[in-house]
Amino acid sequence: MSTSTSPASRIRGALTLGTWNGRARTPAVLGVMVAVFLLAHFLPFEAMPATGTLATSGREALLMLQDYARHHVLLCLVPALFIAGAIACFVSQAAVMKYFGAQAHKAVAYSVAAVSGTILAACSCTILPLFAGIYKRGAGLGPATAFLYSGPAINVLAIILTARVLGWELGAARAIGAIVFSFVIGLSMHLIYRKEEAARQVDGGFFVPEDSAGRKLWQNVLYFAAMIGILVFANWGKLDETGIAAALWSVKWYVTGAFLIVLAAILWRWFTRAELGDWVGSTWTFAKQILPLLFFGVLVAGVLLGRPGHPALIPEAWIAKAVGGNSLGANLFAAFAGALMYFATLTEVPILQGLLGAGMGKGPALALLLAGPALSLPNMLVIRSVMGTQKTVVYVALVVVLSTVAGMAYGTFTG
């Protein structure tokens, strides 16, 4: 679908249409967000003097926010927000209900959720806008939370790196545990809230199919594939000096650029000005909901735990001491501490390598690997804003408890 207007005019029009339009505070709010991002990105926080525990913790919080701004906002979170906005605008409720709805075939729904997470290879914060998009579009709570867990937990690159650095046993245990957890957590959330979810599906009007905006299925698939390609390859990490992953890393920006060109052509040829405006407006709605909570959560995590190798209010030595052996307390503490910490994609592996060298047990190491990448304090704050306090507490508890049990079993098995 195309119009006589130029691509540039349609993009400019996107900034004044849809939910973006009619909100006088939008420029001011956007200006504040951009200002915070620029300050966090460019200010030399590393040069700040820090004497005393409180001053050091405050400095660590700012440095953690800076690391997040430099490495995750533009390449991870912004593409994810646009994908979430596209889901809200252009994925019909009928399609969401077919694969993720409460009445969808359970094997299909949870398998699709797990596979989607594997493909995206997102971190615990990047997955949030995507989860919010499908959940608000009518996905059942079970498949949506399975997707929420699988995205950061079933990360193929991270699992490969775990096996190479920490051993194939831990890598295999992480892969099996993450896949099983995505099914168990999703099914548990569905069973616990099945009556409430049934009412939500009816009251929310989620059974009404929608028009697909005049585009064919293959056109919409190509549109989303281009955006997912940008998200995946822009964040592709280098695992080793050789191998397929390293080869892809060497050409990642060429591949990302190719996907950008494809996306630009798709928007030009198949989308109207009004549709672009709705897309931008929907993306902005998710950004307002998610970004402030994420930034606040990163600051709090930095004050409490600091960056790897840099002490804050809670010294890393205390954590390493608390997770030695394979006791219930050690595994529970590892799972709970991992749930609070923020791990950027792939960073959990070198962190675990250091903790194992400091005396951490194998069981607690697996517990942290299963809970840590899938959860974080910023992640919890946003999940609460999407599905409420009670469901968030239950979801977090399921992840922590299952990780604890898996850690104890693995520690016992490996001796």
N, C-alpha and C positions, 0 to 999 in steps of 0.2 A: 504494500500500500504506500503510495507516494503522493505528494502535493506539489503545487507549483512554486511554493516558497523555497528559498535556499536553505541548506543545512544550517548555516550560521544563524539565519533568522529564526529557525525552529528551535535551536538551542537557546537563543536569547528569550524566545517566547516561553520556553520551559521554566524560566526563572520567575514567571509572573502568572503561571496557571496552576490548576489543580489545588491541592490543599496548601500549596505555597502561597497562593493568592488570598487576600483578605485578612492577613495576619500582620498587623502593623509592627509587631514586636520582632518579626523574623529577622530583619537586617541587624537589629541590635543584638539579638541572641547569637546569630551567626558570627557577628563581629567579635563578641566575647569569646566564643569557642575558638575562632581563628587566632585571636590574641593569646589565649592560654596555650594553644599549640605552639605558636611561634616562640613564646617566652620559654616554654619547656624545652623546645628543640635547640635554641641558640644560646641561652644564657649559660655562662661558664660556672655551673654549680660545683664542678670539681675543684675550683679555686677558692671556694668558701672555707674560711677557717672553722674548725670544729673541735672544740675542747669540751670534754664531758660527755656523758652518755646521751643526754637529751639533745644536745647540739649535733652530735654525730648521727643520731637517729633521724633528726630532721633533715640533715644533709643527705642521708641515704634515701629518704622518701623522695626528695627532689631529684636525685640522680636516677632513681628507679623510674620516676615519671618521665624524665628525659630519655632514658633508654626506650621506654614504651613509645614516646612520641617519635623518636628517630627511626625505630626499626619496625613498628607495628601499625601505626595509624594509617599512613598513606598507602602502604602496600598490602596490608592485611584487612584492616577494619573498613576503610573506605570502599574497596571493592565488595566486601561482604555486605555493607549497608545498601549498596546499589542492587545487589542480587536480592536482598530481602525486599527492597522496594519493588523490584520487578515481580517477585512472587506475589506480593499483595495486589499488584495491578493487573498482571497478565496471565497468571496461572488461575484457571477456573476452579471454583470450589468443587466442581464435579471431579476434576482430575485429582485434587487433594484428597477428596473423600474416597476416591477409588483406591488409592495406594496407602493413605495414612489415616483415613477416617475410622471412627469407632466401630463401624460396621464392616470395614474392610477385612479380607481374609487375613487372619493373624500371621500365618507363615509369610505371606507376601509383604504385609506391612512392615514387619520387623526385619525381614531380610533386606528390603529396600532401604530401610533406615540405616542398617549396619553398612551396607554397600556404599550408600551416599556419604557416610562419614569417612569411609576408607578413601574414597576418591578425593574428597575435599582436603583432607590432612590439615585441618584447621586447629588453632590453639583454643584454649578454654574461653577466650574473649571473642575471637573471630567468629565462632560458631553461634554466638548469641543472637545477632540480627537474623540469621537464617532460621534458627529455632523459633524466634518470635514471629517471623513471617509465616511459617507453615502452621503454627499453633493458632494464630489469629485468623488464619484462612480456613480453619475448620478441621485441622488434623486432630486425631484423637490424642489424649494425654499420653497413653502408652507408647505409640509409635513416635510421638514428638520427643518424649524424654529419652527413648532409645536412640534417636538421632542426636539429641543433645549430648549424650554420653559418648556415642561412637565417634563423633567428629574429631575431638581431640585425642581420644583414647586409642582408637584403632588407626593410628597414623603409621602407614607403611614405612615411611622413611625413618621414623623414630624407632620402630621395632627392629628394623635392619641395623640401625646404629647401636641399639641396645645389645643385639646379638654379637656384633663385632667387637664392641668395647667391653661389655660386662659378661659375655659368655652366651653360648647358644641356649643353655638351659634357661637362663633368666629371660632371654629374648622370646623363646617359645612359650614360657609361662605367661609372659606379658601379653602375647598375641592371643593365646587361648582364653586367658582370663578376661581380656577386654571384650572379645566377641561374646563370650557367655554372659558377661555382665550387661551388655547392651540389651540382650533378650530378657534377662531376669529382671533388670530394673524397669524396663518398659512394661513387661507383663505385671509386675508388682504394682506399679503406679496405676495401671488400668484396673486391676482387681480392687485395690483400696478405694478408688474413686469412681467405680463403674456407674453407680446411681447418679452421682453428680455430673458425670460426663454425658450420660444419656440425656439428662435434662438440658445440658449445655448445647448438645447437638440440635435439639428441637428448638429451644429458645433462641439460639443464635441464627436460625435459618440456614444452617449449613447444608441442607439437602437440596438447595435450589441451584441448578446448573447455570452457568453464565456464558455469555457470548465470548468467543475467543478473539475479538477485535478484528475479525476479517482475515486473519492470517491462518495459514495452514499449520498443521502440527509440526512438520519438518522445519518450518521457518522459526517457530517458537523454540524448538529444540536447539537449532543452530544459534539463536540469540542467547540462550542460557549457557550453551557450551562455550561460546566465546568469552562470556564473563567468568565462568568457572576456570577456563584456561588462563585468563589473566591472573586470577587469584592464585592458582596453583603454581604457575611458572614464575611469577614475580617473587614468590616466597620460597623458591626451590633452594635447598641448602646443599652445600658440597660435603659429601660424606667421606670421600677418600680421594687420593690422587689419581686413581684409575677406576675403571668400571663404567657402567651405563649411567649411573647417577651423576658421576663426575663429568661425563661427556655432556649430559643434558644441562648441568650447571654451567658449563662453558658457553653454551648458546642460549641460556635462559632469556636474556634480554631480546634476542632476535625473535625467539618464539613468542615472548610476551608482546613485542611490537606487532608481530603478525596477527595475533588475536585482537589487538587494539584496532588494526586496520579493518579486520573483518567486522568487528563490532560497529565501527563508524559507518561502514558501508550498509550494514543492516539497518541502523537507525535512520540513515538517509533514505533508503529505498522503501522501507516497510512500515515506518512509524509516522504518524501525523504529529503536528505541533501540540495538539491537545493531549495526545498520549504521552509525549515527552514531558509535558508539564505535570501530568498525573504521576509519572514515574519519579520525577525530581521531588514532588511534594510528598509522596509516600516515603521516599528515602529520607527526607528531612524529618518526617515524623519519627522514624526509628532513631535517627541521629540524636534528636532532642531527648529521647527516652533513655538511650544507652550511654552516650558519651560522658555526660556528667557523672553518672554512677561509676563508670569504669575509672575515670581519672581519680575520683575520690577513693575508690577501693585500692588503686595502685599506691596512692599516698599512704593509706593506713597500713598496707602490707609492707611498704618500705620502712615505716617507723618501727613496726614490730620485729620484722625479720631481716630487713636490709637486703642487699644484693649478695649473691654467692661469694664467699670469701671476705665479706665486709660486715663486721658486727653491728648490730642495732640494739634495741631494747632486750631482745631475746638472743643471746649469743649462740652461734652455731655449735660451739663446743657442748652446750647443754643438750642440744638436739642429738648430736652424735653419741653422747653418753647415755641418753635415754633410750636409744634404739639398738643397743647391743643385745646379742642373744636372740631368742625366739619366743619370749614370753608373751602372754596376752597383752600386758601393758606396753611392751615394746612395739608390737604390731599395731595396736590401737593408737598409740602416740604417733607412729610413723604415718598412718592413714590420716589421722586428724590434722597433724602438722602439714602434710602434703595438701590436704584439702584447703587449707588457709593460704598457702604460699602460691605465688604466681610464677608459673613456668612458661617462658616463651618456648615456641616449638623447637624441639631437639635439645634444649638446655638442661633438661632433667637428667640426661645421660652423664655429662661431665660432673654435675652436682652429685649424683649417686656414686660416681667413681671416687670422688673425694671422700664422701661419707663412708663408703665401704672400706677405704683405706684407713679411716679413723676408727674402725671397729664396728661399723654397722652390720647387723646380721642380715643374712640373705632373705629371710622371711620379711622383716620390716622393709627391706629394699623393694621387694615386689609390692608390698602394701602401698608404699609411697608412689611407685610407678603406676599403679592402677587408680589411685585416688588423685594424685597431684596434677597430672596434665589435664584431667577432666574437670577439675574444680579449682577455684581460687576465690579469695574474698571479693574481688570485683565481680567475678562471675556470679556469685551468690546474690549480690545486691541487685543485679539486673534480672536474674531469674525470678526473684521475689516480685519485682515490678511487673512481670509478665503473667505469672500464675499464682501469686499470692504467697503469704508467709507459710501457711501450713504445708502446702504442697512442696515448697522449697525445702523446708525442714525435713520432710519425709524423704525427698529425693537425695539430699545430702547425707542423711542417716543411712540410706540404703547403700550409697557408694562407700561410705566409711566402714560400715559393718561388713559388707561383702569383701572389701579390700583387706580388712583385718583377718577374716576367716581364710581368705586365699593365701595371705602371707604366712599365717601359722601352718597351714597345710603344706605349703612349699618349703618352709623352713624345716619342718619335720621330715619331709620326704628327702630333702637334700642333705640333711644331717649337719 
